[in-house]
Amino acid sequence: MFTPRTKIRSAAAAATMAAALIGLGAGAAGAADWPPLQEGGYLYAGSNGAGAVTAVDLDDLGACHTLSQASRSIQIVSGSRSVVVYSGTGCTGASWASGSLAQSNLPWAALSYRVIPA
């Protein structure tokens, strides 16, 4: 049977372990922070919404846009538009579609995009 002193030590050890795990989790989350969600579409040069930002013209349906620099992540908040990114310029190569609400790292560097209905 546990004595009161053993129970206190066990509780203190559990609290210390929980605090350590919470601290580790907070550090990992800080490294993956994205910019706050906002209406519109945005392509980022770096992963997790970091680096130079390219605003996507969500009203320019169907037109192909070649990017001035490669994008590695995307954030889109739109009820009616989706973005398709391409691995090549001129909307060529492999494609990946975002959906109308997305915050994602891209599977490869995107060099062009096209806006489509969601």
C-alpha positions as CSV (number, residue, x, y, z in Angstrom):
1,M,0.0,0.0,0.0
2,F,1.2,3.5,-0.8
3,T,2.0,5.9,2.0
4,P,0.9,9.6,1.7
5,R,4.5,10.6,1.0
6,T,4.7,8.2,-1.9
7,K,1.5,9.5,-3.4
8,I,2.8,13.1,-3.2
9,R,6.1,12.1,-4.9
10,S,4.2,10.3,-7.6
11,A,1.9,13.2,-8.2
12,A,4.8,15.6,-8.4
13,A,6.7,13.4,-10.8
14,A,3.6,13.1,-13.0
15,A,3.1,16.9,-13.0
16,T,6.8,17.5,-13.9
17,M,6.5,15.0,-16.8
18,A,3.3,16.6,-18.0
19,A,4.9,20.1,-18.0
20,A,7.9,18.8,-19.9
21,L,5.7,17.2,-22.6
22,I,3.6,20.3,-22.9
23,G,6.8,22.4,-23.3
24,L,8.1,20.1,-26.0
25,G,4.8,20.2,-27.9
26,A,4.7,24.0,-27.8
27,G,8.2,24.2,-29.3
28,A,7.2,21.9,-32.2
29,A,4.1,23.8,-32.8
30,G,5.9,27.1,-32.9
31,A,8.1,25.9,-35.7
32,A,5.1,25.0,-37.9
33,D,3.1,28.2,-37.4
34,W,1.2,29.5,-40.4
35,P,0.1,33.1,-41.0
36,P,-3.4,33.8,-39.7
37,L,-6.2,32.7,-42.0
38,Q,-7.6,35.5,-44.1
39,E,-9.9,35.7,-47.1
40,G,-8.2,35.1,-50.4
41,G,-5.4,32.9,-51.8
42,Y,-1.7,33.1,-51.1
43,L,1.3,31.2,-52.3
44,Y,4.5,31.2,-50.2
45,A,8.1,30.7,-51.2
46,G,8.8,28.6,-48.1
47,S,7.2,25.7,-46.2
48,N,4.4,26.4,-43.7
49,G,3.5,29.8,-45.1
50,A,7.0,31.3,-44.8
51,G,8.9,33.4,-47.1
52,A,7.9,35.7,-50.0
53,V,4.1,35.9,-50.6
54,T,2.3,35.9,-53.9
55,A,-1.4,36.9,-53.7
56,V,-3.6,34.8,-56.0
57,D,-6.2,36.7,-58.1
58,L,-9.2,34.5,-57.3
59,D,-11.3,36.4,-59.8
60,D,-9.1,35.5,-62.8
61,L,-10.7,32.1,-63.5
62,G,-8.9,29.9,-66.0
63,A,-5.9,32.1,-66.8
64,C,-2.5,30.6,-66.3
65,H,-0.1,32.6,-64.1
66,T,3.7,31.8,-64.1
67,L,5.3,32.7,-60.8
68,S,8.4,34.9,-60.5
69,Q,9.7,32.4,-57.9
70,A,8.8,28.9,-56.9
71,S,6.1,28.4,-54.3
72,R,6.3,25.6,-51.6
73,S,3.1,26.2,-49.6
74,I,-0.4,27.6,-50.1
75,Q,-3.2,29.1,-48.1
76,I,-6.7,29.7,-49.5
77,V,-9.9,30.8,-47.9
78,S,-12.7,31.0,-50.5
79,G,-16.1,29.5,-50.7
80,S,-16.1,29.3,-54.5
81,R,-12.6,29.1,-55.8
82,S,-9.8,26.6,-55.9
83,V,-6.2,26.8,-57.0
84,V,-4.4,24.3,-59.2
85,V,-0.6,24.6,-59.0
86,Y,1.8,23.1,-61.6
87,S,5.4,22.0,-61.4
88,G,6.3,23.7,-64.7
89,T,5.9,27.1,-66.1
90,G,2.9,27.8,-68.3
91,C,0.7,25.4,-66.3
92,T,2.6,22.4,-67.5
93,G,3.9,19.4,-65.6
94,A,2.4,17.7,-62.5
95,S,-0.6,19.4,-61.0
96,W,-2.1,19.6,-57.5
97,A,-5.5,21.2,-56.6
98,S,-6.0,23.0,-53.3
99,G,-9.8,23.0,-52.6
100,S,-11.5,26.1,-51.4
101,L,-10.2,26.0,-47.8
102,A,-6.6,24.9,-47.6
103,Q,-3.4,25.5,-45.7
104,S,-0.8,23.1,-47.0
105,N,2.8,22.5,-48.0
106,L,2.9,21.6,-51.7
107,P,4.2,18.2,-52.8
108,W,6.9,20.0,-55.0
109,A,7.9,23.5,-55.9
110,A,5.1,25.1,-58.0
111,L,6.1,27.3,-60.9
112,S,2.6,28.3,-62.1
113,Y,-1.0,28.2,-61.1
114,R,-4.6,28.5,-62.4
115,V,-7.8,29.5,-60.5
116,I,-10.8,27.2,-61.0
117,P,-14.3,27.0,-59.6
118,A,-14.4,25.0,-56.4
